[in-house]
Amino acid sequence: MPVQIGTKTHDFSDPTGLLTDCHRRIEMFLGSLRRGAQFIDSPLTSDARKALETALRYFREAAPKHTKDEEESLFPRLREIHTAEIENALSALEALEDDHRRADRLHAEVHALGVQWLEAGHLSAHEADRFRRAVNDLATIYGQHIRIEDSIVFPAAQRALSRTQKAAIADEMASRREIQKRANDCI
């Protein structure tokens, strides 16, 4: 059974709601990385170590599934709908997909440096600066990216997608997580 992190707000009847819930988890774990970056010059406390390990694991394991939920399940279906509202939302998709690629590169850097920090207990001044910059760049990307998706793309998708399309998206989301979809499940 998947581990539920954060508030269980939406279920599989509302896949865009599940994606929004994922955004709240992304923000939470990004906050952990940002706090870690503030104290990167100090020895890791056990709480800081656990928070860093958890955030790194989330971005390594769960966040890529979220990206696939959008790029392989939601966005292609939106591209098949031709309404003014969806066309407006679609105008942002290329930039959103580019954000995913930029975030992937930054996550790779944060992960490598974070693991090094966990293993060695410290980073050089140069490496600490790289970690801080990468985390700050991620925060900038995610801030704009999440705002666009939560305020434009997801509400338009919620209104435009048919029940059948929503069910197919939810099935694909569950499959990515290797779970059986039930009406009250949340990812």
N, C-alpha and C positions, 0 to 999 in steps of 0.2 A: 504494500500500500504506500502511496506517495506521502511524503512528509508535508504537512501543511504549515507554511510559514506566513504569519500575519493573519489578518482577519479573513474569515471565510465569508465573502460577501456574495459572490455570484456562483452559479452552477453551470452545467453544460447546456442548459436551455438558453444561455446568454453568452456565446463565445466572445463577443466584444467586451462584455463585462469582465470575463476572465482575463482578457488581455489587459484591461485597465487595472485589475488586481495585480497582475504581474508588474505593471509600472510602479505600483506602490512598493512592491518588494525590491525592484531595481533601485528605487530612490532610497529605501532603507539600507540596502547593502552598499550603495554608493556613499551614503552617509558614514558607514563604518570605515570605508576606505579613506574618506576625507578626514575623519577623526584620526585614523592611523597616521596619515600623512603629516598631521600637525605635531605628532609626537615621535616622528621617525628618528629623531636624534637622541631619544631616550631609550633605555633598556625596555624590552617588551615585558609588560606585566602578564600574568596568566590570563586575565580578562581581555587584554588587548590582543594577545596571541590567539585566543579562541575567536574573537571577533574577526580578526584578519583571516584566519583559516576558513571560517564560515563564509565570509564575503568572497574570498577567492574561489571556494568550491561552488558557490551559487553562480558566479559569473562563468566558471568553466563548464558547469553541467546544465544548469537550468536556463540561463539567458540565451544560449544558442537555440534551444527549443522554441523560445518565444519569437526569436527572429524568423525561424522556419514557419511558425504559426502565421506570421504576417506575410512573409514573402512567398510561401508555397500554398497557403490555404486562403488567406483573406484577400491579399492584393490581386491575385489572378481573377478571383470571382468579381471583384469590384471593376476590373477592366472589362468585364463582359456586360456591365450595366451602363446604359447610355441615358442618364438623366442629368439635368443641369447641376444638381447638388453633388452627384457622384463625379461628374467631370471636374468640378471645382476641387473635390477631395483628391482626385487623381493627379491633379497638377502638382501635388506635393510628393507623390510616391517616389519619383526618381531621386529626389533629395533625401527622402527617408531611407531608401535603399543604400544610397551613398553613405549616409550616417552609419548604417549597419557595418559597412566595410571599414570605415574609419574607426568605429568603436572596437571592432574585432582586432585591429592592429594595436590599438591602445591597451585592450584587455590582455593581449599576449605580452606586452611589455610589463604591465602591472603585475601579471601573474608571475613572470620570470623573476622580477625584482622582489615581489612579495615572498615567493618561495625562498629566494636567497636570503632575505631578511629573517625569515623564520628559521632557516637552517643555521645561519651564521650568528644570528642575534643582533646584527647591525649591518648597515650599508655604508659604503664610502660616501663622502659628501657629494660627489658627482652622481652616484647612483640614487642617493636620497633626493637630489634635485630632479632627476629623471622621473622618479616615482611620483613626486609631488606634481610635476608638470603633466604627466600622463593622467593622473587622477583628476586634476583640475580641467584638463581638456575633455575627459569623459563627462564631467559634471556639466560643462558647457554644451556638449553635444546632446546629452540626455535631456537637459532642461528644455531646449527648443524642440527636440524630437518628440518628447512626451507631450508637450503642450499642443503641438499640431495634431498628433494622433488622438489625444483625449478630447480635444475641443472641435476638431473638424472631421477627421477620417472615421473614427469609431462611431460617433453619433450618426453620420451619414450612412455608414454601413448598417448600423442597427435598424434604420428606417428602410433601407433599400433591399437588403437581403431577404430572400424568401425563407420560410421555415425550413424548407428542404436544404437550401444552401447553408443556413446556420447549423443544421444537424450534421451536414457533411463536414463543415469546418470543425465542429465539436468532436466528431469521430476521429478526424485526423489529429487533432490536438491530443486526444486520449491515446491514440496509437503511438504518437511520438514519446509518450510517457509510459508506454506499455502497461496501461491500466484499462480495466473494463469501465466503460462509461455508464454511470447511473445518474439518475435525475438529480441527486443531491451531492454529486461529486464536485470538487473544486480543485483546481491545480495551482 
